[in-house]
C-alpha cells in the first residue's frame, strides 16, 4: 500500500527528478523509489566488506611485538601509579 511522504527538497533536486522522469518516461515516484533502493543496496554492500581481509598486511610496525608489549605495559604502569598516588 502506497503512503504519502512529505519532505522539503531543494529546487534543483526537484528539477532533476522531473528531468529524469521525462527522460526515462516514468513517474517521479518511480525515480525516488529507485534512488532509495540503489542507495540502500550500496550501503548494504559496503557493510559486507571484510575490513580485516582487505587491510591485512597493510600495517608495518617498526617495533617488534616484544617492544610493543613492553611499551604497553610501561604505559599501564605509569597510568596505574598516577591513580594510586
PyMOL Python script that loads the backbone (N, CA, C, O; Angstrom):
from pymol import cmd

cmd.read_pdbstr("""\
ATOM      1  N   UNK A   1       0.836  -1.174   0.000  1.00  0.00           N
ATOM      2  CA  UNK A   1       0.000   0.000   0.000  1.00  0.00           C
ATOM      3  C   UNK A   1       0.886   1.243   0.000  1.00  0.00           C
ATOM      4  O   UNK A   1       1.787   1.373   0.829  1.00  0.00           O
ATOM      5  N   UNK A   2       0.629   2.134  -0.914  1.00  0.00           N
ATOM      6  CA  UNK A   2       1.395   3.370  -1.008  1.00  0.00           C
ATOM      7  C   UNK A   2       0.953   4.346   0.076  1.00  0.00           C
ATOM      8  O   UNK A   2      -0.221   4.408   0.440  1.00  0.00           O
ATOM      9  N   UNK A   3       1.924   5.106   0.583  1.00  0.00           N
ATOM     10  CA  UNK A   3       1.645   6.132   1.582  1.00  0.00           C
ATOM     11  C   UNK A   3       2.186   7.452   1.086  1.00  0.00           C
ATOM     12  O   UNK A   3       3.090   7.487   0.251  1.00  0.00           O
ATOM     13  N   UNK A   4       1.644   8.519   1.590  1.00  0.00           N
ATOM     14  CA  UNK A   4       2.111   9.850   1.229  1.00  0.00           C
ATOM     15  C   UNK A   4       3.262  10.218   2.154  1.00  0.00           C
ATOM     16  O   UNK A   4       3.185  10.035   3.369  1.00  0.00           O
ATOM     17  N   UNK A   5       4.334  10.741   1.555  1.00  0.00           N
ATOM     18  CA  UNK A   5       5.533  11.135   2.290  1.00  0.00           C
ATOM     19  C   UNK A   5       5.845  12.565   1.904  1.00  0.00           C
ATOM     20  O   UNK A   5       5.825  12.908   0.722  1.00  0.00           O
ATOM     21  N   UNK A   6       6.132  13.395   2.877  1.00  0.00           N
ATOM     22  CA  UNK A   6       6.404  14.800   2.612  1.00  0.00           C
ATOM     23  C   UNK A   6       7.777  15.173   3.151  1.00  0.00           C
ATOM     24  O   UNK A   6       8.135  14.815   4.273  1.00  0.00           O
ATOM     25  N   UNK A   7       8.544  15.900   2.334  1.00  0.00           N
ATOM     26  CA  UNK A   7       9.862  16.363   2.768  1.00  0.00           C
ATOM     27  C   UNK A   7      10.223  17.612   1.989  1.00  0.00           C
ATOM     28  O   UNK A   7       9.815  17.782   0.839  1.00  0.00           O
ATOM     29  N   UNK A   8      10.985  18.480   2.620  1.00  0.00           N
ATOM     30  CA  UNK A   8      11.471  19.668   1.921  1.00  0.00           C
ATOM     31  C   UNK A   8      12.691  19.266   1.102  1.00  0.00           C
ATOM     32  O   UNK A   8      13.639  18.671   1.614  1.00  0.00           O
ATOM     33  N   UNK A   9      12.641  19.610  -0.189  1.00  0.00           N
ATOM     34  CA  UNK A   9      13.724  19.243  -1.098  1.00  0.00           C
ATOM     35  C   UNK A   9      14.137  20.490  -1.879  1.00  0.00           C
ATOM     36  O   UNK A   9      13.292  21.299  -2.264  1.00  0.00           O
ATOM     37  N   UNK A  10      15.425  20.635  -2.105  1.00  0.00           N
ATOM     38  CA  UNK A  10      15.949  21.754  -2.863  1.00  0.00           C
ATOM     39  C   UNK A  10      15.342  21.777  -4.269  1.00  0.00           C
ATOM     40  O   UNK A  10      15.100  20.730  -4.871  1.00  0.00           O
ATOM     41  N   UNK A  11      15.101  22.987  -4.779  1.00  0.00           N
ATOM     42  CA  UNK A  11      14.501  23.136  -6.112  1.00  0.00           C
ATOM     43  C   UNK A  11      15.292  22.413  -7.198  1.00  0.00           C
ATOM     44  O   UNK A  11      14.703  21.826  -8.106  1.00  0.00           O
ATOM     45  N   UNK A  12      16.627  22.452  -7.111  1.00  0.00           N
ATOM     46  CA  UNK A  12      17.450  21.819  -8.147  1.00  0.00           C
ATOM     47  C   UNK A  12      17.229  20.304  -8.167  1.00  0.00           C
ATOM     48  O   UNK A  12      17.253  19.690  -9.234  1.00  0.00           O
ATOM     49  N   UNK A  13      17.015  19.704  -7.004  1.00  0.00           N
ATOM     50  CA  UNK A  13      16.765  18.264  -6.938  1.00  0.00           C
ATOM     51  C   UNK A  13      15.385  17.950  -7.510  1.00  0.00           C
ATOM     52  O   UNK A  13      15.209  16.953  -8.209  1.00  0.00           O
ATOM     53  N   UNK A  14      14.416  18.799  -7.213  1.00  0.00           N
ATOM     54  CA  UNK A  14      13.068  18.598  -7.759  1.00  0.00           C
ATOM     55  C   UNK A  14      13.109  18.652  -9.286  1.00  0.00           C
ATOM     56  O   UNK A  14      12.455  17.857  -9.960  1.00  0.00           O
ATOM     57  N   UNK A  15      13.889  19.603  -9.829  1.00  0.00           N
ATOM     58  CA  UNK A  15      14.022  19.690 -11.298  1.00  0.00           C
ATOM     59  C   UNK A  15      14.698  18.434 -11.854  1.00  0.00           C
ATOM     60  O   UNK A  15      14.300  17.920 -12.899  1.00  0.00           O
ATOM     61  N   UNK A  16      15.725  17.946 -11.146  1.00  0.00           N
ATOM     62  CA  UNK A  16      16.413  16.732 -11.613  1.00  0.00           C
ATOM     63  C   UNK A  16      15.473  15.532 -11.602  1.00  0.00           C
ATOM     64  O   UNK A  16      15.506  14.710 -12.517  1.00  0.00           O
ATOM     65  N   UNK A  17      14.649  15.428 -10.585  1.00  0.00           N
ATOM     66  CA  UNK A  17      13.681  14.323 -10.523  1.00  0.00           C
ATOM     67  C   UNK A  17      12.716  14.430 -11.702  1.00  0.00           C
ATOM     68  O   UNK A  17      12.393  13.431 -12.345  1.00  0.00           O
ATOM     69  N   UNK A  18      12.265  15.642 -11.976  1.00  0.00           N
ATOM     70  CA  UNK A  18      11.367  15.859 -13.117  1.00  0.00           C
ATOM     71  C   UNK A  18      12.038  15.532 -14.442  1.00  0.00           C
ATOM     72  O   UNK A  18      11.438  14.893 -15.306  1.00  0.00           O
ATOM     73  N   UNK A  19      13.286  15.972 -14.601  1.00  0.00           N
ATOM     74  CA  UNK A  19      14.029  15.693 -15.843  1.00  0.00           C
ATOM     75  C   UNK A  19      14.236  14.187 -16.034  1.00  0.00           C
ATOM     76  O   UNK A  19      14.056  13.659 -17.132  1.00  0.00           O
ATOM     77  N   UNK A  20      14.616  13.509 -14.951  1.00  0.00           N
ATOM     78  CA  UNK A  20      14.787  12.048 -15.040  1.00  0.00           C
ATOM     79  C   UNK A  20      13.479  11.362 -15.397  1.00  0.00           C
ATOM     80  O   UNK A  20      13.447  10.427 -16.197  1.00  0.00           O
ATOM     81  N   UNK A  21      12.420  11.835 -14.798  1.00  0.00           N
ATOM     82  CA  UNK A  21      11.102  11.270 -15.071  1.00  0.00           C
ATOM     83  C   UNK A  21      10.754  11.403 -16.554  1.00  0.00           C
ATOM     84  O   UNK A  21      10.246  10.467 -17.170  1.00  0.00           O
ATOM     85  N   UNK A  22      11.033  12.575 -17.112  1.00  0.00           N
ATOM     86  CA  UNK A  22      10.758  12.801 -18.541  1.00  0.00           C
ATOM     87  C   UNK A  22      11.654  11.934 -19.424  1.00  0.00           C
ATOM     88  O   UNK A  22      11.172  11.296 -20.361  1.00  0.00           O
ATOM     89  N   UNK A  23      12.953  11.910 -19.130  1.00  0.00           N
ATOM     90  CA  UNK A  23      13.901  11.152 -19.959  1.00  0.00           C
ATOM     91  C   UNK A  23      13.642   9.653 -19.921  1.00  0.00           C
ATOM     92  O   UNK A  23      13.793   8.965 -20.930  1.00  0.00           O
ATOM     93  N   UNK A  24      13.248   9.147 -18.747  1.00  0.00           N
ATOM     94  CA  UNK A  24      13.037   7.706 -18.598  1.00  0.00           C
ATOM     95  C   UNK A  24      11.585   7.299 -18.814  1.00  0.00           C
ATOM     96  O   UNK A  24      11.236   6.122 -18.721  1.00  0.00           O
ATOM     97  N   UNK A  25      10.743   8.290 -19.104  1.00  0.00           N
ATOM     98  CA  UNK A  25       9.314   8.038 -19.335  1.00  0.00           C
ATOM     99  C   UNK A  25       8.712   7.218 -18.192  1.00  0.00           C
ATOM    100  O   UNK A  25       8.082   6.181 -18.400  1.00  0.00           O
ATOM    101  N   UNK A  26       8.928   7.718 -16.998  1.00  0.00           N
ATOM    102  CA  UNK A  26       8.398   7.042 -15.811  1.00  0.00           C
ATOM    103  C   UNK A  26       7.938   8.103 -14.812  1.00  0.00           C
ATOM    104  O   UNK A  26       8.113   9.300 -15.043  1.00  0.00           O
ATOM    105  N   UNK A  27       7.363   7.669 -13.727  1.00  0.00           N
ATOM    106  CA  UNK A  27       6.837   8.614 -12.744  1.00  0.00           C
ATOM    107  C   UNK A  27       7.945   9.126 -11.816  1.00  0.00           C
ATOM    108  O   UNK A  27       8.995   8.500 -11.668  1.00  0.00           O
ATOM    109  N   UNK A  28       7.682  10.267 -11.204  1.00  0.00           N
ATOM    110  CA  UNK A  28       8.607  10.808 -10.213  1.00  0.00           C
ATOM    111  C   UNK A  28       8.708   9.844  -9.033  1.00  0.00           C
ATOM    112  O   UNK A  28       9.776   9.675  -8.444  1.00  0.00           O
ATOM    113  N   UNK A  29       7.597   9.224  -8.703  1.00  0.00           N
ATOM    114  CA  UNK A  29       7.577   8.239  -7.620  1.00  0.00           C
ATOM    115  C   UNK A  29       8.556   7.104  -7.920  1.00  0.00           C
ATOM    116  O   UNK A  29       9.302   6.680  -7.037  1.00  0.00           O
ATOM    117  N   UNK A  30       8.555   6.611  -9.155  1.00  0.00           N
ATOM    118  CA  UNK A  30       9.451   5.514  -9.540  1.00  0.00           C
ATOM    119  C   UNK A  30      10.913   5.951  -9.457  1.00  0.00           C
ATOM    120  O   UNK A  30      11.778   5.168  -9.065  1.00  0.00           O
ATOM    121  N   UNK A  31      11.187   7.208  -9.828  1.00  0.00           N
ATOM    122  CA  UNK A  31      12.555   7.732  -9.757  1.00  0.00           C
ATOM    123  C   UNK A  31      13.034   7.741  -8.305  1.00  0.00           C
ATOM    124  O   UNK A  31      14.132   7.272  -8.007  1.00  0.00           O
ATOM    125  N   UNK A  32      12.220   8.267  -7.416  1.00  0.00           N
ATOM    126  CA  UNK A  32      12.597   8.346  -5.999  1.00  0.00           C
ATOM    127  C   UNK A  32      12.752   6.952  -5.399  1.00  0.00           C
ATOM    128  O   UNK A  32      13.706   6.705  -4.661  1.00  0.00           O
ATOM    129  N   UNK A  33      11.834   6.042  -5.703  1.00  0.00           N
ATOM    130  CA  UNK A  33      11.919   4.677  -5.179  1.00  0.00           C
ATOM    131  C   UNK A  33      13.192   3.983  -5.650  1.00  0.00           C
ATOM    132  O   UNK A  33      13.863   3.306  -4.871  1.00  0.00           O
ATOM    133  N   UNK A  34      13.523   4.155  -6.935  1.00  0.00           N
ATOM    134  CA  UNK A  34      14.725   3.536  -7.483  1.00  0.00           C
ATOM    135  C   UNK A  34      15.985   4.121  -6.827  1.00  0.00           C
ATOM    136  O   UNK A  34      16.924   3.388  -6.518  1.00  0.00           O
ATOM    137  N   UNK A  35      15.999   5.428  -6.620  1.00  0.00           N
ATOM    138  CA  UNK A  35      17.155   6.080  -5.989  1.00  0.00           C
ATOM    139  C   UNK A  35      17.362   5.552  -4.572  1.00  0.00           C
ATOM    140  O   UNK A  35      18.495   5.286  -4.172  1.00  0.00           O
ATOM    141  N   UNK A  36      16.295   5.399  -3.822  1.00  0.00           N
ATOM    142  CA  UNK A  36      16.402   4.886  -2.454  1.00  0.00           C
ATOM    143  C   UNK A  36      16.882   3.437  -2.476  1.00  0.00           C
ATOM    144  O   UNK A  36      17.734   3.057  -1.673  1.00  0.00           O
ATOM    145  N   UNK A  37      16.346   2.629  -3.383  1.00  0.00           N
ATOM    146  CA  UNK A  37      16.763   1.223  -3.488  1.00  0.00           C
ATOM    147  C   UNK A  37      18.248   1.111  -3.843  1.00  0.00           C
ATOM    148  O   UNK A  37      18.958   0.285  -3.270  1.00  0.00           O
ATOM    149  N   UNK A  38      18.719   1.927  -4.775  1.00  0.00           N
ATOM    150  CA  UNK A  38      20.138   1.904  -5.162  1.00  0.00           C
ATOM    151  C   UNK A  38      21.040   2.330  -4.011  1.00  0.00           C
ATOM    152  O   UNK A  38      22.089   1.726  -3.784  1.00  0.00           O
ATOM    153  N   UNK A  39      20.638   3.362  -3.289  1.00  0.00           N
ATOM    154  CA  UNK A  39      21.425   3.820  -2.142  1.00  0.00           C
ATOM    155  C   UNK A  39      21.464   2.744  -1.061  1.00  0.00           C
ATOM    156  O   UNK A  39      22.511   2.484  -0.470  1.00  0.00           O
ATOM    157  N   UNK A  40      20.312   2.122  -0.808  1.00  0.00           N
ATOM    158  CA  UNK A  40      20.245   1.052   0.193  1.00  0.00           C
ATOM    159  C   UNK A  40      21.160  -0.116  -0.200  1.00  0.00           C
ATOM    160  O   UNK A  40      21.891  -0.647   0.635  1.00  0.00           O
ATOM    161  N   UNK A  41      21.112  -0.504  -1.462  1.00  0.00           N
ATOM    162  CA  UNK A  41      21.943  -1.611  -1.953  1.00  0.00           C
ATOM    163  C   UNK A  41      23.429  -1.278  -1.794  1.00  0.00           C
ATOM    164  O   UNK A  41      24.222  -2.131  -1.396  1.00  0.00           O
ATOM    165  N   UNK A  42      23.794  -0.047  -2.104  1.00  0.00           N
ATOM    166  CA  UNK A  42      25.188   0.383  -1.989  1.00  0.00           C
ATOM    167  C   UNK A  42      25.657   0.304  -0.538  1.00  0.00           C
ATOM    168  O   UNK A  42      26.758  -0.176  -0.267  1.00  0.00           O
ATOM    169  N   UNK A  43      24.848   0.761   0.372  1.00  0.00           N
ATOM    170  CA  UNK A  43      25.196   0.718   1.796  1.00  0.00           C
ATOM    171  C   UNK A  43      25.310  -0.717   2.278  1.00  0.00           C
ATOM    172  O   UNK A  43      26.238  -1.051   3.015  1.00  0.00           O
ATOM    173  N   UNK A  44      24.387  -1.563   1.877  1.00  0.00           N
ATOM    174  CA  UNK A  44      24.415  -2.976   2.276  1.00  0.00           C
ATOM    175  C   UNK A  44      25.712  -3.646   1.803  1.00  0.00           C
ATOM    176  O   UNK A  44      26.331  -4.400   2.553  1.00  0.00           O
ATOM    177  N   UNK A  45      26.117  -3.371   0.570  1.00  0.00           N
ATOM    178  CA  UNK A  45      27.333  -3.977   0.030  1.00  0.00           C
ATOM    179  C   UNK A  45      28.567  -3.492   0.769  1.00  0.00           C
ATOM    180  O   UNK A  45      29.487  -4.273   1.014  1.00  0.00           O
ATOM    181  N   UNK A  46      28.602  -2.220   1.126  1.00  0.00           N
ATOM    182  CA  UNK A  46      29.751  -1.683   1.852  1.00  0.00           C
ATOM    183  C   UNK A  46      29.849  -2.282   3.249  1.00  0.00           C
ATOM    184  O   UNK A  46      30.953  -2.479   3.758  1.00  0.00           O
ATOM    185  N   UNK A  47      28.725  -2.572   3.872  1.00  0.00           N
ATOM    186  CA  UNK A  47      28.736  -3.157   5.211  1.00  0.00           C
ATOM    187  C   UNK A  47      29.197  -4.606   5.192  1.00  0.00           C
ATOM    188  O   UNK A  47      29.645  -5.117   6.219  1.00  0.00           O
ATOM    189  N   UNK A  48      29.101  -5.270   4.070  1.00  0.00           N
ATOM    190  CA  UNK A  48      29.517  -6.667   3.964  1.00  0.00           C
ATOM    191  C   UNK A  48      31.024  -6.815   3.781  1.00  0.00           C
ATOM    192  O   UNK A  48      31.551  -7.924   3.867  1.00  0.00           O
ATOM    193  N   UNK A  49      31.715  -5.718   3.531  1.00  0.00           N
ATOM    194  CA  UNK A  49      33.148  -5.784   3.291  1.00  0.00           C
ATOM    195  C   UNK A  49      33.874  -6.255   4.546  1.00  0.00           C
ATOM    196  O   UNK A  49      33.536  -5.855   5.660  1.00  0.00           O
ATOM    197  N   UNK A  50      34.857  -7.095   4.355  1.00  0.00           N
ATOM    198  CA  UNK A  50      35.684  -7.579   5.453  1.00  0.00           C
ATOM    199  C   UNK A  50      36.924  -6.702   5.534  1.00  0.00           C
ATOM    200  O   UNK A  50      37.894  -6.897   4.801  1.00  0.00           O
ATOM    201  N   UNK A  51      36.874  -5.738   6.433  1.00  0.00           N
ATOM    202  CA  UNK A  51      37.964  -4.771   6.554  1.00  0.00           C
ATOM    203  C   UNK A  51      39.283  -5.456   6.880  1.00  0.00           C
ATOM    204  O   UNK A  51      40.323  -5.077   6.341  1.00  0.00           O
ATOM    205  N   UNK A  52      39.258  -6.465   7.759  1.00  0.00           N
ATOM    206  CA  UNK A  52      40.493  -7.156   8.114  1.00  0.00           C
ATOM    207  C   UNK A  52      41.130  -7.801   6.883  1.00  0.00           C
ATOM    208  O   UNK A  52      42.333  -7.666   6.656  1.00  0.00           O
ATOM    209  N   UNK A  53      40.315  -8.505   6.089  1.00  0.00           N
ATOM    210  CA  UNK A  53      40.843  -9.175   4.896  1.00  0.00           C
ATOM    211  C   UNK A  53      41.396  -8.160   3.890  1.00  0.00           C
ATOM    212  O   UNK A  53      42.393  -8.420   3.217  1.00  0.00           O
ATOM    213  N   UNK A  54      40.739  -7.010   3.798  1.00  0.00           N
ATOM    214  CA  UNK A  54      41.164  -6.005   2.834  1.00  0.00           C
ATOM    215  C   UNK A  54      42.430  -5.261   3.259  1.00  0.00           C
ATOM    216  O   UNK A  54      43.168  -4.749   2.417  1.00  0.00           O
ATOM    217  N   UNK A  55      42.676  -5.205   4.559  1.00  0.00           N
ATOM    218  CA  UNK A  55      43.822  -4.431   5.028  1.00  0.00           C
ATOM    219  C   UNK A  55      44.905  -5.296   5.651  1.00  0.00           C
ATOM    220  O   UNK A  55      45.902  -4.766   6.143  1.00  0.00           O
ATOM    221  N   UNK A  56      44.740  -6.581   5.644  1.00  0.00           N
ATOM    222  CA  UNK A  56      45.715  -7.484   6.255  1.00  0.00           C
ATOM    223  C   UNK A  56      47.090  -7.268   5.614  1.00  0.00           C
ATOM    224  O   UNK A  56      47.239  -7.328   4.394  1.00  0.00           O
ATOM    225  N   UNK A  57      48.066  -7.022   6.448  1.00  0.00           N
ATOM    226  CA  UNK A  57      49.411  -6.811   5.939  1.00  0.00           C
ATOM    227  C   UNK A  57      49.727  -5.382   5.590  1.00  0.00           C
ATOM    228  O   UNK A  57      50.864  -5.072   5.234  1.00  0.00           O
ATOM    229  N   UNK A  58      48.754  -4.505   5.682  1.00  0.00           N
ATOM    230  CA  UNK A  58      48.996  -3.126   5.293  1.00  0.00           C
ATOM    231  C   UNK A  58      49.771  -2.358   6.354  1.00  0.00           C
ATOM    232  O   UNK A  58      50.483  -1.402   6.044  1.00  0.00           O
ATOM    233  N   UNK A  59      49.629  -2.781   7.612  1.00  0.00           N
ATOM    234  CA  UNK A  59      50.353  -2.105   8.690  1.00  0.00           C
ATOM    235  C   UNK A  59      51.726  -2.736   8.845  1.00  0.00           C
ATOM    236  O   UNK A  59      51.861  -3.955   8.957  1.00  0.00           O
ATOM    237  N   UNK A  60      52.706  -1.913   8.849  1.00  0.00           N
ATOM    238  CA  UNK A  60      54.067  -2.403   9.065  1.00  0.00           C
ATOM    239  C   UNK A  60      54.647  -1.638  10.232  1.00  0.00           C
ATOM    240  O   UNK A  60      54.987  -0.461  10.114  1.00  0.00           O
ATOM    241  N   UNK A  61      54.757  -2.314  11.353  1.00  0.00           N
ATOM    242  CA  UNK A  61      55.272  -1.673  12.553  1.00  0.00           C
ATOM    243  C   UNK A  61      56.800  -1.703  12.533  1.00  0.00           C
ATOM    244  O   UNK A  61      57.423  -2.656  12.065  1.00  0.00           O
ATOM    245  N   UNK A  62      57.367  -0.639  13.051  1.00  0.00           N
ATOM    246  CA  UNK A  62      58.821  -0.554  13.148  1.00  0.00           C
ATOM    247  C   UNK A  62      59.310  -1.373  14.332  1.00  0.00           C
ATOM    248  O   UNK A  62      60.354  -2.022  14.266  1.00  0.00           O
ATOM    249  N   UNK A  63      58.537  -1.335  15.424  1.00  0.00           N
ATOM    250  CA  UNK A  63      58.960  -2.055  16.623  1.00  0.00           C
ATOM    251  C   UNK A  63      58.560  -3.528  16.560  1.00  0.00           C
ATOM    252  O   UNK A  63      57.625  -3.901  15.851  1.00  0.00           O
ATOM    253  N   UNK A  64      59.265  -4.338  17.294  1.00  0.00           N
ATOM    254  CA  UNK A  64      58.957  -5.767  17.354  1.00  0.00           C
ATOM    255  C   UNK A  64      57.743  -5.975  18.267  1.00  0.00           C
ATOM    256  O   UNK A  64      57.398  -5.088  19.048  1.00  0.00           O
ATOM    257  N   UNK A  65      57.099  -7.139  18.170  1.00  0.00           N
ATOM    258  CA  UNK A  65      55.981  -7.414  19.082  1.00  0.00           C
ATOM    259  C   UNK A  65      56.380  -7.311  20.551  1.00  0.00           C
ATOM    260  O   UNK A  65      55.607  -6.821  21.373  1.00  0.00           O
ATOM    261  N   UNK A  66      57.581  -7.770  20.881  1.00  0.00           N
ATOM    262  CA  UNK A  66      58.047  -7.696  22.267  1.00  0.00           C
ATOM    263  C   UNK A  66      58.167  -6.234  22.723  1.00  0.00           C
ATOM    264  O   UNK A  66      57.833  -5.907  23.861  1.00  0.00           O
ATOM    265  N   UNK A  67      58.641  -5.368  21.834  1.00  0.00           N
ATOM    266  CA  UNK A  67      58.746  -3.947  22.176  1.00  0.00           C
ATOM    267  C   UNK A  67      57.354  -3.332  22.351  1.00  0.00           C
ATOM    268  O   UNK A  67      57.147  -2.507  23.241  1.00  0.00           O
ATOM    269  N   UNK A  68      56.428  -3.723  21.524  1.00  0.00           N
ATOM    270  CA  UNK A  68      55.058  -3.224  21.637  1.00  0.00           C
ATOM    271  C   UNK A  68      54.474  -3.601  22.988  1.00  0.00           C
ATOM    272  O   UNK A  68      53.881  -2.762  23.666  1.00  0.00           O
ATOM    273  N   UNK A  69      54.638  -4.860  23.385  1.00  0.00           N
ATOM    274  CA  UNK A  69      54.126  -5.329  24.675  1.00  0.00           C
ATOM    275  C   UNK A  69      54.788  -4.561  25.813  1.00  0.00           C
ATOM    276  O   UNK A  69      54.111  -4.139  26.751  1.00  0.00           O
ATOM    277  N   UNK A  70      56.100  -4.377  25.740  1.00  0.00           N
ATOM    278  CA  UNK A  70      56.825  -3.644  26.780  1.00  0.00           C
ATOM    279  C   UNK A  70      56.299  -2.211  26.882  1.00  0.00           C
ATOM    280  O   UNK A  70      56.066  -1.720  27.987  1.00  0.00           O
ATOM    281  N   UNK A  71      56.109  -1.537  25.751  1.00  0.00           N
ATOM    282  CA  UNK A  71      55.613  -0.164  25.754  1.00  0.00           C
ATOM    283  C   UNK A  71      54.212  -0.072  26.353  1.00  0.00           C
ATOM    284  O   UNK A  71      53.911   0.856  27.105  1.00  0.00           O
ATOM    285  N   UNK A  72      53.369  -1.028  26.019  1.00  0.00           N
ATOM    286  CA  UNK A  72      52.005  -1.046  26.560  1.00  0.00           C
ATOM    287  C   UNK A  72      52.039  -1.249  28.071  1.00  0.00           C
ATOM    288  O   UNK A  72      51.337  -0.558  28.809  1.00  0.00           O
ATOM    289  N   UNK A  73      52.846  -2.189  28.525  1.00  0.00           N
ATOM    290  CA  UNK A  73      52.968  -2.447  29.969  1.00  0.00           C
ATOM    291  C   UNK A  73      53.509  -1.228  30.702  1.00  0.00           C
ATOM    292  O   UNK A  73      53.034  -0.896  31.788  1.00  0.00           O
ATOM    293  N   UNK A  74      54.501  -0.558  30.117  1.00  0.00           N
ATOM    294  CA  UNK A  74      55.063   0.644  30.737  1.00  0.00           C
ATOM    295  C   UNK A  74      53.996   1.737  30.871  1.00  0.00           C
ATOM    296  O   UNK A  74      53.894   2.385  31.913  1.00  0.00           O
ATOM    297  N   UNK A  75      53.219   1.935  29.833  1.00  0.00           N
ATOM    298  CA  UNK A  75      52.156   2.939  29.879  1.00  0.00           C
ATOM    299  C   UNK A  75      51.111   2.578  30.925  1.00  0.00           C
ATOM    300  O   UNK A  75      50.620   3.449  31.643  1.00  0.00           O
ATOM    301  N   UNK A  76      50.775   1.315  31.012  1.00  0.00           N
ATOM    302  CA  UNK A  76      49.808   0.864  32.008  1.00  0.00           C
ATOM    303  C   UNK A  76      50.330   1.127  33.418  1.00  0.00           C
ATOM    304  O   UNK A  76      49.603   1.622  34.279  1.00  0.00           O
ATOM    305  N   UNK A  77      51.585   0.794  33.638  1.00  0.00           N
ATOM    306  CA  UNK A  77      52.186   1.011  34.965  1.00  0.00           C
ATOM    307  C   UNK A  77      52.178   2.496  35.339  1.00  0.00           C
ATOM    308  O   UNK A  77      51.860   2.852  36.473  1.00  0.00           O
ATOM    309  N   UNK A  78      52.531   3.364  34.378  1.00  0.00           N
ATOM    310  CA  UNK A  78      52.518   4.806  34.648  1.00  0.00           C
ATOM    311  C   UNK A  78      51.108   5.276  34.999  1.00  0.00           C
ATOM    312  O   UNK A  78      50.912   6.047  35.939  1.00  0.00           O
ATOM    313  N   UNK A  79      50.150   4.810  34.244  1.00  0.00           N
ATOM    314  CA  UNK A  79      48.765   5.188  34.495  1.00  0.00           C
ATOM    315  C   UNK A  79      48.290   4.681  35.845  1.00  0.00           C
ATOM    316  O   UNK A  79      47.604   5.394  36.577  1.00  0.00           O
ATOM    317  N   UNK A  80      48.656   3.445  36.173  1.00  0.00           N
ATOM    318  CA  UNK A  80      48.256   2.838  37.427  1.00  0.00           C
ATOM    319  C   UNK A  80      48.836   3.624  38.603  1.00  0.00           C
ATOM    320  O   UNK A  80      48.134   3.908  39.573  1.00  0.00           O
ATOM    321  N   UNK A  81      50.123   3.976  38.510  1.00  0.00           N
ATOM    322  CA  UNK A  81      50.794   4.707  39.578  1.00  0.00           C
ATOM    323  C   UNK A  81      50.170   6.094  39.741  1.00  0.00           C
ATOM    324  O   UNK A  81      50.004   6.575  40.862  1.00  0.00           O
ATOM    325  N   UNK A  82      49.832   6.720  38.644  1.00  0.00           N
ATOM    326  CA  UNK A  82      49.264   8.068  38.681  1.00  0.00           C
ATOM    327  C   UNK A  82      47.951   8.074  39.471  1.00  0.00           C
ATOM    328  O   UNK A  82      47.668   9.021  40.205  1.00  0.00           O
ATOM    329  N   UNK A  83      47.170   7.038  39.322  1.00  0.00           N
ATOM    330  CA  UNK A  83      45.873   6.965  40.011  1.00  0.00           C
ATOM    331  C   UNK A  83      45.984   6.430  41.428  1.00  0.00           C
ATOM    332  O   UNK A  83      45.024   6.512  42.194  1.00  0.00           O
ATOM    333  N   UNK A  84      47.119   5.892  41.784  1.00  0.00           N
ATOM    334  CA  UNK A  84      47.313   5.368  43.137  1.00  0.00           C
ATOM    335  C   UNK A  84      47.893   6.404  44.085  1.00  0.00           C
ATOM    336  O   UNK A  84      47.863   6.216  45.301  1.00  0.00           O
ATOM    337  N   UNK A  85      48.412   7.479  43.552  1.00  0.00           N
ATOM    338  CA  UNK A  85      49.051   8.498  44.402  1.00  0.00           C
ATOM    339  C   UNK A  85      48.038   9.436  44.982  1.00  0.00           C
ATOM    340  O   UNK A  85      48.398  10.354  45.720  1.00  0.00           O
TER     341      UNK A  85
END
""", "prot")
cmd.dss("prot")
cmd.show_as("cartoon", "prot")
cmd.util.cbc("prot")
cmd.orient("prot")
